[in-house]
Amino acid sequence: MDNSNLHNLEEKFQAKIDAEIKIEPKDWMPEKYRKTLIRQISQHAHSEVVGMLPEGNWLTRAPSLNRKLILLAKIQDEGGHGLYLYSAAETLGISRDELVDQLLTGKAKYSSIFNYPSINWADIGAIGWLVDGAAIMNQVMLTRTSYGPYARAMVRICKEESFHQRQGYELLLTMSQGTDEQKEMVQDAFNRWWWPSLMMFGPSDKESTHSAQSMKWKIKRKSNDELRQAFVDATVPQAEFLGLTVPDDQLKWNEERNHYDFGPIDWDEFWSVVKGNGPCNRERLKARQKAHDEGAWVREAATAYAEKRRKRKAEKESTQVA
């Protein structure tokens, strides 16, 4: 394809996005747009699957049958979210096997926050309230993303994530009205998850290498810093209602900006975790590799069954024709 034709296609593509028309799998798209989506959607899918691990750690130790059922349902939802997202990524011409291989070999990333441990039961509430809350800030915007299959997957995911956030907050609210020891557990969990939750939105806009292009293509609708600010503004009053102290001595309400000012994020910690040096990076990938290896027989059985059904259908159709 010569440069003139390519330029015309790119102009028509951008005009379609500017007109708020969804891009569908069979539509022409720039290769960079396709690769950007594969990177983002796969990272999102991997995060959902790896995110099951810190919560799964507490399934056998939940304090009541009701809490166990709630947590089990939430983990099941997250597995489903991974399925929706892997399916959306496959529409871009990449196989699920390749996506999973990229995760297991460390080529593909997932949200750095899941490389932190869940130390006490209050962590399960903090993950629901803060981690899922931060995710919702970003994901609500993704229901309007320019790529159709991704946007449609996000509609259902956001509904379920909203429930997860409420579940986490309700858990912490119950504990914050309990014993002094329970209140201390809630504050401890909040202290440990607050800053990693702010890091979830990614590096500051000036340091983000993908944001500008993603905004132009309307893959993203708001910048990292805009979403982070919205999260802080929404979450601080909720923390105050729980009787919690935000672990940031620079936090204060700014009347002129009509936003909270907050202290600097430790980006050295963020990049260290992203590069594989977090508290649980190796543990998380080891657990995923073990699950992948032990589940091989299930995948093989499903493939064999599908092939058997295909052959039966073909034989039946050939008999009918004859």
C-alpha angles and dihedrals in degrees: 000000000000122000093253094057091043091052091051091050092049091050092051090046093053092045089055091052092046088053089055093245112149120243111233129201096260094047120103112259135172113265090236090056090052093048092046090053093047090052094047099040094045091048088051092049093047089050092055092051097042088043089067090069104070089047095043086058088072102044095099092043102047108135096236142016090250092054090047092053092048093049093045091052091050093051089049090052090053091052087053091050089055089052093051091049097046087051091051091050091050090061086068092064103265124117124236090235089059092048093051091045090054089054096047094047092048094244092117124052133221130197109302092221092076089066090074120091127246099229104172138017092261087064088071089059092045091051091052096044102037107022096040089038091056090045092053091053088060099034098053086062089051092062083074097043116135097246110083103212091048094048093049093048090052094057093068094036091056092052091055095041089054089057090048091054092051090048091054094047092048090052092052092044090056092048093045088060092050135076126329088254091054091049089052090051090053093050091046092051091046091051092053099043101039100081097037087052090056089049090056091082090065132240122332115282093256090055098042112104097193106037101088095053093041090053091050091051089044092235082127122034100189132031125251093253094048091053093045091052091049090051093051092047092051098041104045094067089048090053091050090052089055089052092246129148114227107233093234120095090192095058113118140144113259110209094193095052094034087223138095117265112218138186128267119285118235098242091175088065091047094053092043091056092044089053091055103267100110124120094265108020096114093039092053095050091044090054092048092048091050092050091047093051095045091047094053093099091055092053091046092049092049091049092049092048092049091050091049091053091047091054093047091051092048092049091049092050093048090050091051091050091050 
